Amino acid sequence: MPAVTIRNLSHETHRALKLRAAKHGRSAEAEMRVILEAAVRPADRVRLGQALADISRKTGLTNADVEALEQTRDRKAAEPAEFE
C-alpha cells in the first residue's frame, strides 16, 4: 500500500489533527486517512454503475430488452479507423 509523507505541516495544524483524532478515538494517521478518503471520494459522488442502473429503471428497460439487444448485436471485431 502506498505511503504519503506530509512536509511543512504547521504545529497548529498538527496539534488540531491530533486533537481531532483523539476526539474520534483514532490515531493521527488513521484520522488523516479518514480525512483524505472523504475529500477525494465523497459519499455523494456519482457512481457510474448506479447511474446507469437508475437510467435503465427510469426508462423501463428489462432483462428481456437486454437479452434482445445481445442477440442482435454485431459480434464482429471493430475495424481500425483509417486516416489519409
Buried (B, 14 or more C-beta within 10 A) or exposed (E): EEEEEEEEEEEEEEEEBEEBBEEEEBEBEEBBEEEEEEEEEEEEEEEEEEEEEEEEEEEEBEEEEEEEEEEEEEEEEEEEEEEE
